[in-house]
Structures are given as structure tokens and as C-alpha cells.
Amino acid sequence: MATKTITIKQDVYKMLLSLKGTNESFSNFFERLVKSRSNVDKLRELRGSVVFKDKEALLRELSVKKRETRY
């Protein structure tokens, strides 16, 4: 397995250290953070980067699909 060295500010390191588990490596901690990001978070990052021609039609279609997937 390859490794990489990253540089972060001391205050950021302290914040990360307080969030990671006691027996958890930073690699495992970062992996957990990346895997735990929800799709909603990913979509929020994309907000404003896409322009929809017919936003209302898209919202209606999403609403129909949402109802179809519910049991």
C-alpha cells in the first residue's frame, strides 16, 4: 500500500485529532469520513453548478419517482 504525506495547520490537526477514535489511525479516520458523506452532502456541493431548463418538470418527476420507491 502506498502512503502520502500531507501538511495541515496545527489547529486543524488538533480538531481532527479530537474527532478521530482513540485507537483509530488517521487513514481509517479519513476513510470513514469520506465513506460517511451522504449523497445529500455531495449534491449540496454541486448546488449552483448545474442549470436546469425546466426545474418544475424535474421536481415533478423526482416527486413521482420518490412515491414509486416507497413501500
Rosetta blueprint (number, residue, H / E / L):
1 M L
2 A L
3 T L
4 K L
5 T L
6 I L
7 T L
8 I L
9 K L
10 Q H
11 D H
12 V H
13 Y H
14 K H
15 M H
16 L H
17 L H
18 S H
19 L H
20 K L
21 G L
22 T L
23 N L
24 E L
25 S L
26 F H
27 S H
28 N H
29 F H
30 F H
31 E H
32 R H
33 L H
34 V H
35 K H
36 S H
37 R L
38 S L
39 N H
40 V H
41 D H
42 K H
43 L H
44 R H
45 E H
46 L H
47 R L
48 G L
49 S L
50 V L
51 V L
52 F L
53 K L
54 D L
55 K H
56 E H
57 A H
58 L H
59 L H
60 R H
61 E H
62 L H
63 S H
64 V H
65 K H
66 K H
67 R H
68 E H
69 T H
70 R L
71 Y L
